[in-house]
Amino acid sequence: MRSARRTDHGFDLAAHADELAPLVAALAAAPALDAKALDRLVRRHAKRGGGLFRKSEIIAGFRGLGGTERFGASEDAFVASLRLRPVRTLSGVTPVTLLTKPYPCPGRCIFCPNDVRMPKSYLADEPGAQRAEDNRFDPYLQAWNRLRAYRQIGHPTSKIELIVLGGTWSHYPEPYQRWFVKRTFDALNDFGAGRDARAAAGAAPARWREALRALDGRALGGDRAYNRAIGAFLEREHGRGLLHASESATWSELEAAQCENESAGARCVGLSLETRPDEVDAVEALRMRRLGATKVQLGVQSLSDAVLEANRRGHDVAQTRRAFAVLRRFGFKLQIHYMLNLLGSTPEQDVAGFEQLFRDPDFQPDELKLYPCMLVASAELMRHYEAGDWRPYDDAELLDVVTACLKLAPETLRLSRVIRDFSSHDIVAGTHTANLREWAERRLAAEGLRCRDIRAREIRGDGFDADALELREAAFVTSIGEERFVSFETPDRQLVGFLRLLLPKTPAPHPELAGAALIREVHVYGASLAVGQSGDAAQHAGLGGRLVERAAEIAREAGYASLAVISAVGTREWYRRLGFQCAALYPRRDLGEVPRRR
């Protein structure tokens, strides 16, 4: 039995052990309580002196006061009955978002916030930004503490999707990129093994908020004030290189951390980086792949050269086309940012551009974040707003545009987000409607329609009959070859799992891809379970393996000699069990071989 103690999130378990134990025992004996019954039970066992036990404290009590040995229930079942915000892990993985430190940005976009306390385009009051600042933008602290927070509220932490945000990733120095990713893997490896090295972390500056003031967008005029303020501050802190001496790692150090993560208790099953189209070429794509990236967030913003120029975006549509071709050929999943209501655009242009994303074979994104432009005080757009050159769409116009876009979203797209998570007090002009997607879906329902995208159809926590699942396939053409979207769906079209397969027609950009069809993504939905954990959830019904076998059949029939995959570090072991051979960047399987089961 574990001894009662003070937990690492500040709750004094020893002081409350006697009163908490009966509550834990009652909950363990009645795991199927609804919300009202649970609330009554918690109120019946209130803390001495007043107040109720939080769910994180109850979970800590189960773990620290004897667990399964004392209370009978398994930890998984007990935690599941109390889990907070289950939607966070109902897409099959546990997301961990990290922000890079503030750093000069190559962009000069007039709509972009210039909050010098944050990496470019982010605001200090956004939830993820606040967590990053609290952890001094240190990747180890951000990742380790986020995993701890997830565990405290009952979420599994064995399959982690890492989402790195902040400025333009490709513009950060390569030593910093290697260090940032390496330290993030260190955090996953340590947390999964029960190690805590937070005391040795945190070399990045801790005085951003105190040392820098937000810029006024009305005073900006292309003088790149953000970059000058950030550059001067970093030079004072670190010298002309703008990096702390510790913010560097070699490729071999990163690869060692990646190798450890292949079998770690907290594995990276996806790594997302964000960049701009004009920063993408084959060299940059290869660097991101070596870092372990499997998805790239690409700031497309508009498919109008005139709009891009008016907003000083710094690239044209031709560069966006090239970026799509390069990234797709390297196998990356493509998540794009598309903005509505930019300077010089109209509702009609916004909808036409959205439609072009899926009509034009040069694009065809896998995921999309739809962002209505919202004016903040530090953006240079303030000058255009006060001059009368730009106005925000009113809520009725915006709802019309978003509803039209939802109608056009294909079944192969995941529409990840429909608004930025800005605090209401930061918005000078623009919508304050946070649930814009919900309103648009209500409009569709009133017209007898519904959104068809992946997010609208994913199974999440619903049950399903495995014998009734249908294997469906969709095909579409891209600039570099044919794509197949292979999915398991229920009879009413709920999505249980899917695979993206590229049948390329252009030359391979890397020797490991020569002559191979390429799996770009495998995803099985349902509540995230620990690696090796059994259960009835979709993730452990063998559906992923069956999708891979169907991809092998398609590739063989199409004349490819082998099948490659853009594997995350933490999924390499799974692909080995399916017969894929080790490779530096792309595990590969000869299509003439029968996969070895281990």
N, C-alpha and C positions, 0 to 999 in steps of 0.2 A: 504494500500500500504506500502510495506517495504521501509524504508528510504535508500537513497544512502549512501554508507559507504565504508571504506577500507575493502576489503575481507580478509579472513584468509590466503590467499596464496600470499598476498603482493600487489595485484592490487588495485590501488586507484580508486575505482568506482566513488566516489564523484567528483573527478577531471575530469573524462571523461564522466559524465552522459549525458551532452547535446549532445555530438557528437556520443555517443554510442546508445542512444535511437532510433534515426532514422534507424540505421542499424538493431537493434533488431526488430523494427516494420516491416521493409521490409522483413526480414527473416520469421517472424511469418506469414506474408501475403502470402508467397510463399514457403511453406515447402518442395516442391518436386524438388528443384533445383539440377542439376547435379554438379559435382565438378568444372567444368569450370565456370558455371554461378555463383556458390557460390563465387569462387575466384574473379570474376569481381565485384560482389556486395561488398565484403569486401574491395577491393581496392578503390572502389568509396567512401567508408566511412572510409578513413584512419584516423589515429590519427593526431591531431594537432602537427605540428613539425616533422612529418614523422613517419613511422612505421605503421604496420597493427595490428589490434586487433586479438589476438589469439582466438581459439575456446573456450578455458576455460574462457577467459575474456568475450566473448559474452554470454556464458551460465550464468556467474555471473551477467552480465547486465540484462538478462531476469529475473533472480530470485530477484535481488536487486532493480529493477526499476519499479516493479509493477506486473510482472508475468502475469498470465492469465487475471486478472482483467483489466490490462491496454492494453495488446497486443492481447488478444482474443484467441490465441492458447493455448492448454494445455501444461503444462511443459513437459510431457512425449513426446508429438509429437515434440515440439520444440527441445528438447535435442536429440531425435533420429535423427533428420535431420542434426545434427552437430556432432554426436558421433564420437570420435576418436578411432581408433584401435578397431572396433567392434568385431573382431575375438576373443578378450580376453573373451568375455562373450557369444559367440555364442554356447558354449557347454552347456548352460543352467544355469550356476552358475558363480559367480564372484570369481576368485581365489585370495587369499591373502597368500603370502609366507612369512614366518618368519624364522629367524635363531636363534638358541640357541647361547649362548656365547661360546668362546673358552674354552675347557675343556679337560683334559687328555682322550685319546682314548685307548680302549683295543686292537685295531688292530695294526699290524706292516707291512702293505701292502707296497711293494716296489714301486708300481705305484702311491701311494696316495700323493698329494701335502702336504707339511709341512709348510704352510703359518701360522706362529704363530699369525698373526693378526686376523685369522679366526678360526672357528671351523674346526676340521680335515676334509680334503678332499676338502675344498673350498678355492678359491682364492679371494683376496681383490678386484680385478677388475671385478668380475662377478656382473651383475646388482643387483641381489637380495642381494648379500653380501655388496655392497656399501650402499644400503638402510639400511641394518641392522646396519652397522657401524655408519652411520649418526645418527641412533637412539640409539646408545650405547648398542645395542643388547637387549634393553628393550622391552618385548613383547607388553606392552600397547602402547608405542610410535610407534612401527613398525606397529601394526594393525590399530591404529586410523589414523595415517598419510597416510597409504596406502588407507584406505577407503575414506579419504578426497580427495586424488589424483584422485581416480576413480570418485568420485562425480563431481569434477571440470571438467573432460573431458566427462561427460555425461553418465557414466555407472551406472546402478542400484546397490544399495548396500544393498538389503534386504536379498539376499540368498548368503551366503558366504561359499566357500570351503577353510578351513584353511589347509595350507601345512607347516608343521614344519620340517625344515631341519637343518643339522649341526651335524657332528660327529656321534656318536652312541647314540641315544636317551636313550636306555635301560641302558647305563652306567652312565648317570647323576643321582645324588642323587634323591630319590623319593620326598623329600620336594621341591626341585627345579622344578621337573616335575609338581607337583601339582600347584606350584606358577606360573609357566610359562603359563600353560593352563588357570588357573583361571584369570590371568591378561589379557590374550587374550580375554576371554569372557567378562571381565569388559569393555574392549575397544569396543567390539561389542555392548554391552548393552548401554554404554554411547553414542556412536556415533548414534545409532538408536534412542535414546531419546533426541538428541540435547545437550548432556552434554559433557564438555571438561575438563578432569582432567589431562591433559598432564603436567601441571606445577608441579604436585606432583609426577610424575613418573621419572624414569631415575636414579635409585640408582646404576646400574652396572657401572664398571669402564669406563672412557671415554678416556683412554690414551693408548689403545692397539697399535696403529700405531706408536706413539712416543716412547713407552717403549720397543718394541720388534722388532727385525730384522728378515727378512726371513732367513731360514736355507738353506744351500748349500747341495743338495742331494749327491754330490760327497764325502762329508765328513761324511755321515751317514753310519753306519755299524751295525745296530741293537741296538744301544745304547739308542733308544727311546728319542732322543734329543727334539723332539716336546713336549713330555709329561713333560720332566724335565723343559723346558723353561716355559711352561704354568703353571705347578704346582708351580714353584718358584714365578712367577708373581702373581698368585692368592693368594698364601700364604702371600706375602707382602701386598696385598690389603685387604685381609679378614681374615687372620689367617689360622690355620691348616685345618679348615673345607673347605676351598676353595670357600665358598659361602658368599655373603653379608648377614648381619643379616636380611635384608628385604626379601631375596629370599627364602621364605618358606610359605606354606599355608597348612591348614588342609583339610582333605576330606570334612568336613562339609562346609567349606568356598567355596571350589570348587563347591560342589553340589548346594549351594545357587546361585552362579553365573550361573550355568547351568539351574536351574529352571527359573531364570529371563529371560534367553535367549530363552526359549520356545515360548514366545510371544513378543520378542523384535523386534525393527524396523530393526535390522541387525542380522539375525539368522544364526547360524552355521548349514549348511546342509551337511557338511562332514568335517572330521578331519583326516589328514594323518600324521603318524609318521614314521620315518625310523630307521632301526636297522639291526643287523647282524644275520645270522642263528644260531650261537652259543650262542646268548643271549636270544633265544626264548624257553620258556617252558610254561606250563599251568599257572604258577604264573604270569609270565610277560604278557601273553596274557590277563589275567583277569585284571591286573593293567591298561593296555592300554585301555581296554573296559570301566573301571570305569572313566578314564580320558575323555572319550567321543569319542575315536578313532573309525573310521569306515573303514579305509584303512591303510595298512602297506606297506611301501616301504622296500623291503628286498634286501640286497646286495648279490645276488647269484654269480655274476661275471663269473663263469665257472662251467661246469659239469664234469671237469677232476680233479681227485685228484692230479695228477702229476703237473698240471698247478697251482692249488691252493697252493700246497706246494712250487713250485718254486717262486711264488710271495708272499710267507709268509702271506697268507690270514688268517691263524689261525683257519680254520674249514675245514671239508671235506664234500663230497657230501651227506654222510649219515645224517649229521646234517642239511643240507638243506632240505632233504626229511622230517625229523621230524618236522622242522619248518613249512613247507607247511601244514602238516597234522594238527598240533596244531592250526595254524592261521585260516585255512579254517573251522575247526570244530567250532571255536568261531565265525565264520561268517564274518571275515574281508575280504574285497576286497584286492587282492594280486597284488601289483605292484612291479616287480622285476627289478634289474639292471643287465644287461648282457654285459660283456666287450669283445671286439674283440682285437686281436693282443697283448695279454698278453705274457709275457716272457714264452717261452716254448710251445706256441701254434702255430698253422698253420691255413691258411685260411680254409683248409678242416676240421680241428677239430672244428673251430668256427661254421661253417655251420652245422656240425653234432650235436654239442651241442645244437644249436638253435632248430634243428628239434626234438631232444629228449625232449625238454621242452614241446612239444605238443603231442608227441607219448607216453610218459611215464605217466601213471595215477598218479604217485607221485607228479607231478608238475602241469601243466595246469594253468599257471598264467592268471590273468584277464587283466593286463596292463603290459607294458614292456618298459624300457628305454634302448636303444641299444647304447653303448658307445664305439667307437674306442679308444684304449689307445693313449693318447697324452702325450708326455713327457714334464714336466715342471722342472725348475731348482731345485726346493726344494724337488723333489721326489728322493728316493734312487735308482730308476731305472737309474738315470744318470750314476752311476758307471758301470752298465751293458752295457749301451749304449756306453760309452767310451771304454770299454773293448772289444766291438764287439760282445757281447753275445745276444744283442737284437737290432733289427732294426724295424722301422715303415714300415707297408705296404705302397707301393706307391699308388697314387690315383687310378690307374687302378685296382690294386689288391683289394683295399678297396671297390671300387664301385662294383666289382664282388661279394664280400662277402655280402655287404648290399643288393644288388639286389636279391641274392639267399635267404637271410633271408626274404625279403619282399614277395617273392613267397610262402614261407612256413607259413607266418602269417595267422592264421585262422580268420574266420569272428567273432568269439567271443572275440578276443583280441583287445585291443586298444594299438597301438604302439605309445606311447606318445612322444618319442623323439629319434633322431638318432645321436645326437652328444652333447657333453658338450659345454656349453656356455663360453668357455675360450676366453680371448682376444688374438688376433693374436700375440702380442708381448710377451705373456707368454709362447707360445708354442716353445720349443727348437727343437723338432722333432715330426712329425706326420702331419696329414692333416690340411690344413687351409681352407678347403671347408666347409663353414657354412651351405650350402643348400644341404647336402648330400642326404637327402630323396628325394628332388626334382629331383636330377640327377638320382637316382635309379628308380623313377617312370617314368621318361622319357625313360630309358632303357626298362622297362617293356612295356611301350606303343609301342616302336619300335618293340617289339616281339609279339604285339597283345594281351598283358596281362595287368592287372591292379592290384593294391594292394587291398586286400579284407578286411583289418582290419577295425575296428570301426571308426577310425579317418578318413579313406578314404571315408567312406560311410555316416557319420553323416550328417543330413539335414542342420545344421547351419542356415543360414538366408534365404534359399530357401523356396518358397511357396510349398504347397502340397494340394492335394484333399483328405480331410478326408474320404470321402465315398469310395475312391479307395484304402485305406490302407489295407495291407494284414497282418494277424496275423501269424507269423512264429514261429516254435519251433525247437530247436536243442538240442540234448542230448549227453552227453559224461560222461565217467566214471572217477572218481578220486579215490584216495586211501581210502577215507572215505565214499564214497557213489556216488550217481548219481547227476549230475548237469543238470539243464534245463536252456537254454537260450531262453527266450520268447521275441519276438520283434514285433513292428509295423514297416512295411517297405512299401515304395512306390513300384509301379510295376517295376521300374527300379532299385530296391534294395537299394535305399537311406534309411538310418536308421533314424527313427523319435523318437523311444523310445524303451527301453528294460528293462528286469528284469532278475536277476540271482537268481535261486532257487536251494537250496541244499536239496536233499533227503538223509539224513545221514543214514549210516548203522553201525556206531560205537557209543559207549556210549556217552551220553551228558556230557560235561565238566562242566556244570552249571545247577542247578535245573530248571531255567527258560526255558531251552532248552529241557527238558525231554519230549520225545514223540512227538516232534514238527519238522515239516519241517521248513526250515529257508530261508527267503529272505535275500540275501546278498547285493543286490543293486537294486534300481529302478532309472532309469535315462531317462528323456524326453528331447530331444534336441530342439534347437531353441534359439533365443535370450533370454537372461535372463530377466524376468519381475519381478516387485515387487510383494511381497506376496499380494494376493487378487486383483491384477490388472487384468482387463479384456483385451481381445484382440484376434487376430486370430492366435497367435503363438501356436506352438505345445504344449508348457507347459500348456496351459489353455484350452485344448480340452478334458479333462477328460481321457486322455490316461493312465496316471499313475494309476488311480483307476481301469481302465479296466485290466491293466496288473496284478495288485494285485488280482483281482477277478479270473483271469485265473490261477494264482499261487495257489489260494485256491482250485480251482477245481482239479488241478493236484495233490496237496497234499492229498486231500480227496480221490481221486481215488487210490492213492498209499497206503492208509491205515493209514495216520497220523491223529491223533485226533485234532491237533491244528497247527497253523501257527504262527511262531515267526519271528521277523525282527530285524536286527542290525540297529537300528534307530539312526541317528544323533540327537543331542539335539534339533536342530531347526526344525526337521520334526516330532517330537513326536505328535504335535497337529494334523497334517495331518493324521497320522495313527489312532489317536483316532476317527477322523471323519469316518474312514473306518471300525470301529468296534473293533479296537485293545484295549486291556485293559492295563492300566498303569503297569509298572514293573520297577524295579531298572535299569536293563540293556537291557532287550529284551521285548518290547511290544509284546503282544500275543493275538491271537484270536482263540476262540473255533470254529472249523469248522462246528459244528452243528448249530451255531447261524446265523441269518440273520444280516448283518452289519447294524448298526444304522446310518442313515444319519442325520447330524446336520446342 
